[in-house]
């Protein structure tokens, strides 16, 4: 038994508890700042690119998830852009290692709503991403597939017609570095385009803007 308070506060276990509490508190605020900077940078880049007429933002996961709806009126074929960002729990140092094993990295999913019909279904998807719990391509069985190099990474090119293939190859030629992009999809049945990227501060606009400008150029008038 401890005879007084001084005996308690000088024990190694108590000092370790204080040190751990300090580190976890420091980690919480540091991680929160990093995630806040990341999602604000990503969403500001999307706003700068799309120039929406109206917008809504929703918190969907505490400090690790946000959703944006960007509405575009009378500015061409794209009427709306939705974006969802999910981030590693940098504010929780105890859970962060587990999350890195499960989730691996931050994720930014972008959906573009297109008024006119797209020329056909097509996908550019990084091979490593496709192998790590990548998205299931619903119509994969009827699509042609090639393995190509984009920048320094291997990608699968899926397409249902030569015209879509040419559009995707031309986009790659005009944008030789995929950067943070891991998947671009054209889904004509839904009148939607999709982009998946690993968001990094200051880079979302650089790699999303070419896609945003490219899709209107390939829609059927």
C-alpha positions as CSV (number, residue, x, y, z in Angstrom):
1,X,0.0,0.0,0.0
2,X,1.1,3.6,-0.7
3,X,1.5,5.7,2.4
4,X,1.0,9.1,0.7
5,X,0.3,10.8,-2.6
6,X,4.0,11.3,-3.3
7,X,4.5,7.5,-3.3
8,X,1.9,7.2,-6.0
9,X,3.1,9.9,-8.3
10,X,6.6,8.8,-8.3
11,X,5.9,5.1,-9.3
12,X,7.1,4.0,-12.7
13,X,3.6,2.9,-13.7
14,X,2.0,6.2,-12.9
15,X,4.8,8.1,-14.7
16,X,4.3,5.8,-17.7
17,X,0.5,6.5,-17.6
18,X,1.1,10.2,-17.6
19,X,3.6,10.0,-20.5
20,X,1.1,7.8,-22.5
21,X,-1.7,10.2,-21.8
22,X,0.4,13.2,-23.0
23,X,1.5,11.4,-26.2
24,X,-2.1,10.3,-27.1
25,X,-3.4,13.8,-26.5
26,X,-0.7,15.3,-28.6
27,X,-1.3,12.7,-31.3
28,X,-5.1,13.5,-31.2
29,X,-4.6,17.2,-31.9
30,X,-1.8,16.7,-34.4
31,X,-3.7,14.0,-36.3
32,X,-6.9,16.1,-36.3
33,X,-5.0,19.1,-37.8
34,X,-3.5,16.9,-40.5
35,X,-6.9,15.4,-41.5
36,X,-8.5,18.8,-41.5
37,X,-5.8,20.2,-43.7
38,X,-6.2,17.3,-46.1
39,X,-9.9,17.4,-46.6
40,X,-10.1,21.2,-46.8
41,X,-7.3,21.1,-49.4
42,X,-9.1,18.4,-51.4
43,X,-12.5,20.1,-51.3
44,X,-11.1,23.5,-52.1
45,X,-9.3,22.1,-55.1
46,X,-12.6,20.5,-56.3
47,X,-14.4,23.8,-55.9
48,X,-11.7,25.7,-57.8
49,X,-12.0,23.2,-60.6
50,X,-15.8,22.8,-60.9
51,X,-16.8,26.4,-60.0
52,X,-20.2,25.1,-58.6
53,X,-23.3,27.3,-58.4
54,X,-24.3,25.6,-55.1
55,X,-22.7,23.2,-52.8
56,X,-23.3,21.2,-49.6
57,X,-20.9,19.5,-47.3
58,X,-21.6,16.7,-44.8
59,X,-19.6,15.1,-42.1
60,X,-20.0,11.3,-42.4
61,X,-17.3,9.9,-40.1
62,X,-16.3,12.2,-37.3
63,X,-12.7,13.2,-38.1
64,X,-12.2,10.7,-40.9
65,X,-15.0,11.2,-43.4
66,X,-16.7,14.0,-45.4
67,X,-19.0,14.3,-48.4
68,X,-19.5,17.1,-50.8
69,X,-22.2,17.8,-53.4
70,X,-21.3,20.4,-56.0
71,X,-24.1,21.5,-58.3
72,X,-23.2,23.0,-61.7
73,X,-25.9,24.8,-63.7
74,X,-25.6,25.7,-67.4
75,X,-21.9,25.1,-67.7
76,X,-21.7,22.3,-70.1
77,X,-22.3,18.5,-70.0
78,X,-21.5,18.0,-66.3
79,X,-24.4,18.9,-64.0
80,X,-23.0,17.7,-60.6
81,X,-19.9,16.5,-58.9
82,X,-20.1,14.4,-55.7
83,X,-17.0,13.6,-53.6
84,X,-16.4,11.5,-50.6
85,X,-13.1,11.5,-48.7
86,X,-12.2,8.9,-46.1
87,X,-9.0,9.4,-44.2
88,X,-6.8,7.4,-41.9
89,X,-7.5,8.0,-38.2
90,X,-4.4,10.0,-37.6
91,X,-5.9,11.4,-34.4
92,X,-5.9,7.8,-32.9
93,X,-2.3,6.6,-32.6
94,X,-3.5,3.3,-31.0
95,X,-5.8,2.4,-34.0
96,X,-3.7,4.0,-36.8
97,X,-1.5,1.0,-37.4
98,X,-4.5,-1.3,-37.6
99,X,-6.2,1.1,-40.0
100,X,-3.2,1.3,-42.2
101,X,-3.2,-2.5,-42.6
102,X,-7.0,-2.6,-43.4
103,X,-7.5,0.7,-45.3
104,X,-3.9,1.3,-46.4
105,X,-4.3,4.9,-47.4
106,X,-6.6,8.0,-47.6
107,X,-9.3,7.8,-50.3
108,X,-11.1,10.3,-52.5
109,X,-14.0,9.1,-54.6
110,X,-15.4,11.5,-57.1
111,X,-18.6,11.0,-59.2
112,X,-19.3,13.2,-62.2
113,X,-22.9,13.4,-63.5
114,X,-23.1,13.8,-67.2
115,X,-26.1,15.1,-69.1
116,X,-25.3,13.5,-72.5
117,X,-24.5,9.9,-73.1
118,X,-20.8,8.8,-72.8
119,X,-19.3,7.0,-75.9
120,X,-19.1,3.6,-74.0
121,X,-17.8,2.0,-70.9
122,X,-14.1,2.2,-70.1
123,X,-11.8,2.0,-67.2
124,X,-8.2,2.9,-66.4
125,X,-7.3,1.2,-63.1
126,X,-3.9,0.8,-61.5
127,X,-2.9,-2.9,-61.3
128,X,-1.8,-2.6,-57.7
129,X,-5.0,-0.9,-56.7
130,X,-7.1,-3.5,-58.6
131,X,-5.3,-6.2,-56.6
132,X,-5.9,-4.6,-53.3
133,X,-9.6,-4.7,-52.7
134,X,-10.1,-2.7,-55.8
135,X,-13.6,-2.1,-57.2
136,X,-15.5,-4.8,-59.0
137,X,-16.2,-3.9,-62.6
138,X,-19.8,-5.0,-63.2
139,X,-19.5,-5.6,-66.9
140,X,-15.9,-6.9,-66.9
141,X,-16.9,-10.0,-68.9
142,X,-17.9,-8.1,-72.0
143,X,-15.0,-5.6,-71.9
144,X,-11.7,-5.9,-73.7
145,X,-8.7,-5.6,-71.4
146,X,-5.1,-4.6,-72.0
147,X,-2.2,-4.1,-69.6
148,X,-0.4,-0.8,-70.3
149,X,2.1,1.5,-68.6
150,X,0.9,4.9,-67.5
151,X,3.7,7.0,-66.1
152,X,5.8,4.6,-64.0
153,X,2.8,2.3,-63.0
154,X,1.0,-0.6,-64.7
155,X,-2.6,0.0,-65.4
156,X,-5.4,-2.2,-66.8
157,X,-7.3,-0.6,-69.7
158,X,-10.9,-1.9,-70.1
159,X,-13.0,-0.8,-73.0
160,X,-16.1,-2.0,-74.9
161,X,-15.3,-0.4,-78.2
162,X,-12.3,1.0,-80.2
163,X,-13.6,4.6,-79.8
164,X,-13.5,4.4,-76.0
165,X,-10.0,2.9,-76.2
166,X,-8.9,5.7,-78.4
167,X,-10.3,8.3,-76.0
168,X,-8.6,6.8,-73.0
169,X,-5.3,6.4,-74.8
170,X,-5.4,10.0,-76.0
171,X,-6.1,11.2,-72.4
172,X,-3.1,9.2,-71.2
173,X,-0.9,10.6,-74.0
174,X,-2.0,14.2,-73.1
175,X,-1.5,13.5,-69.3
176,X,1.6,11.2,-69.1
177,X,1.7,11.2,-65.3
178,X,-1.3,9.6,-63.4
179,X,0.0,11.1,-60.2
180,X,-2.5,10.3,-57.4
181,X,-5.1,8.8,-59.7
182,X,-5.8,5.1,-59.3
183,X,-9.0,4.6,-61.3
184,X,-10.9,6.5,-64.0
185,X,-14.3,5.0,-65.1
186,X,-16.8,5.9,-67.8
187,X,-20.2,4.2,-67.2
188,X,-22.7,5.3,-69.9
189,X,-25.6,3.3,-68.5
190,X,-25.5,5.6,-65.4
191,X,-24.4,8.7,-67.3
192,X,-21.6,9.0,-64.9
193,X,-17.8,9.2,-64.7
194,X,-15.9,8.1,-61.7
195,X,-12.4,9.0,-60.4
196,X,-10.6,7.5,-57.5
197,X,-7.5,9.0,-56.1
198,X,-5.3,9.1,-53.1
199,X,-5.7,12.7,-51.9
200,X,-2.6,14.7,-51.0
201,X,-2.6,18.4,-50.1
202,X,-2.3,20.7,-53.1
203,X,-2.5,17.9,-55.7
204,X,-6.2,17.1,-56.2
205,X,-6.8,19.9,-58.6
206,X,-3.7,19.2,-60.6
207,X,-4.8,15.6,-61.4
208,X,-8.6,16.0,-61.3
209,X,-8.9,19.1,-63.5
210,X,-7.7,17.3,-66.7
211,X,-10.4,14.6,-66.2
212,X,-13.1,17.3,-65.5
213,X,-12.1,19.0,-68.8
214,X,-11.7,15.8,-70.8
215,X,-15.1,14.1,-70.1
216,X,-17.2,16.9,-71.7
217,X,-15.0,16.6,-74.8
218,X,-16.0,13.0,-75.4
219,X,-19.7,13.0,-74.7
220,X,-22.2,12.4,-77.5
221,X,-23.8,15.7,-78.5
